[in-house]
């Protein structure tokens, strides 16, 4: 009697995933489906770790379930093809061996197939599995497609698509009949998407089961070692993926159907959108300057040429922003365009200004602003360039103009429609004079009633208590005109504290308060010095204070600072936010700071100010918001720096910044290896002994816990307390990578050495931003090194040159700061005072 054909074949390609295999194996063995009707074909693709041994152990335990193949390393696609060639099941799927399956995964798919025999493919919902925390969340961008189990005809349900072979099941007989296999040329990504698309294009009808009632657990590795998570730096992502992947399925669709099916248009546009989002988010490194990018842009243009963009883009919501859709709709069209709608996104009633914004491509169109039919010049204006992968694909005009209810703006040869909601590719409602009146602080009685009803209703007891306390006359009196200053929630010692101290000493008439967590190391000291003017973050008193705050000033702009949920729960914040900054911004942080509600943006150098407010900048801020005033903490830094003479400078201060990608196993990371090599270098230790120097390691606050786990030589001392002014002032040389501490050193003329072994990652988006206006080689304050050996040699040479910077670094330091004085606090105070409190 012949052996019954398995219902399912699980084909998985394995390469160096030994730490993750036990989870995968356990999830397969935990299936509530009859494993006698399942075969698992695992193909080891030349692993260097214990993966093959673990697979053979599994096969030994379950010989009727598991079959192990082994081959020299040839890539995931080749390994999957090898497994596909020997698979015997009715349906085949390709789970990755570092992922996992819900216990009812196979039984749910089996039941769906039994109920829908016409299906040619079944797609399952991907849950994101955080490797660092173990948390599993339903947050995949395509989760909306899996709201309920259904059979989708993609020719009718045109915005539905699926491109993940690990989270899909295919009819094995159809795969073989249509000669579908993984194209091994498509690397490092989209081999799944090409496989799924080619399969569906060759089927008579693209009938796909969208099954959301069970989940495929996609692991997001804490160490970011997944090939997909690092693939944006791979040149093939911009060349081979297009030639053999995207464009190949595009051409196949045209050859087979004479057109590109709408579902495939959605899929390809979703893929391109992923590039733009990855570029902006700043969580993964991308290519920004490479010949391969020309091939990328040609490929994108060709794909978009065959897409019905007016139908596809409005339905493409997956993590996109309006500017992404503008770039796809108009950035490759080759003809100038501007939006006929102008967005009034905010008002400054005290200065009588409205901010107007509209998108365009090409050269800026002619503009005419009218108030009461009188031509009016903008008070502030800029052209914002939105650049992706080395090419400006969209631009935005930002105008601060005097406003009146009859404000009009002509853009090009027509009058624009003014709108209060950010324009999308769909229609947006025009505003009326009454809308303008309500937004500008001169509402009618009926308008005031509408505004009053807009106050949020507290959801918690704390919120209800805060609203009741804030409404008392005593609270209004106590916190009238309150200026609230802070640094981090859990730490002080930065520009927020510096300006707070200055205000209490120099401007006691200002009702200034400082906010800090009671658990912070600085809490007791500040509380002793300033009493109850230091308020515990998170407390009821803090909530009441923030309800009356007119100016919020902080050196950081995290959500917990600028958008605290505990405050927005019970009131609408009416403060002006001044971003004091932690350090000078050298990189492009527009992807992070661009959406922050910043009313005053403090800068310290002309280059920094121009990079944020100038034309061509990606930031939405203008000369209205940006002030070249200097960091408040620079006043203390200059005072301390002047007090410490050359003979007292006895530190080699090593102060690297943190890295976003450092995970729980950071002790074994390249970051720790490289910096440990510098700190432990015997040549550096000997040079310091000769000159009476101490090697001092100053970890970034986010690295304090990591520093405590390091095994450092005895000659290295660790300093992790609040504030850095004294350390920088005592330094004979400051050694850093991309940290703004180099600007601190330059401000008081201390020599600098840069150690940038991971520049390719850190300045291409893997950290917080990308390379910006400041080029370390061209503009930096010291030599730039790329290896531990080079760094040590540069440090030793700098020590031998004396305590002062040498040319050309001395000249760069002198030219960097237009205000090298101790008046930064005063300038910031004057700028904040000029804002006027909101009405």
Secondary structure, 3 states (H helix, E strand, C coil): CCCCCCCEEEEEEECCCHHHHHHHHHHHHCCCCCHHHEEEEEEEECCCCCHHHHHHHHHHHCCCCEEEEEECCCCHHHHHHHHHHHCCCCEEECCCCCCEECCCHHHHHHHHHHHCCCCCEEEEEEEEEECCCCCEECCCCCHHHHCCCEEEECCCCCCCCCCCCCCEEEEHHHHHHCCCCCCCCCCCCCHHHHHHHHHHHHCCCCEEEEEEEEEEEEEECCCCCCCCCCHHHCHHHHCHHHHHHHHHHHHHHHHHHCCCCHHHHHHHHHHHHHHHHHHHHCCCCCCCCCCHHHHHHHHHHHHHHCCCHHHHHHHCCCCCCHHHHHHHHHCCCCCCEECCEEEEEEEECCCCEEEEEEEEECCCCCEEEEECCEECCCCEEEEEEEEECCEEEEEEEEEEEECCCCCEEEECCEECEEECCCCCCCCCCECCHHHHHHHCCCCCHHHHHHHHHCCCCCCCHHHHHHHHHHCCHHHHHHCCCEEEEECECCECCCHHHHHHHHHHHHCCCCCEEEEECCCCCCHHHHHHHHHHHEEECCCHHHHHHHHHEEEEEECCCCHHHHCCHHHHCCCCCCCEEEECCCCCCCCECHHHHCCCCCCEEEECCHHHHHHHHCCCCCCCCCCCCEEECCCCHHHHHHHHHHHCCHHHCCEEEECCCCCCCCCCCHHHCHHHHHHHHHHCCHHHHHHHHHHCCEEEECCCHHHHHHHCCCCCCCCEEECCCCCCHHHHHCEEEEEECCCCHHHHHHHCCCCEEEECCCHHHHCECCCCCECCCCCHHHHCCEEEECCHHHHHHHHHHHHHCCCCCCCCHHHHHHHHCCCCCCCHHHHHHHHHHHHCCCC
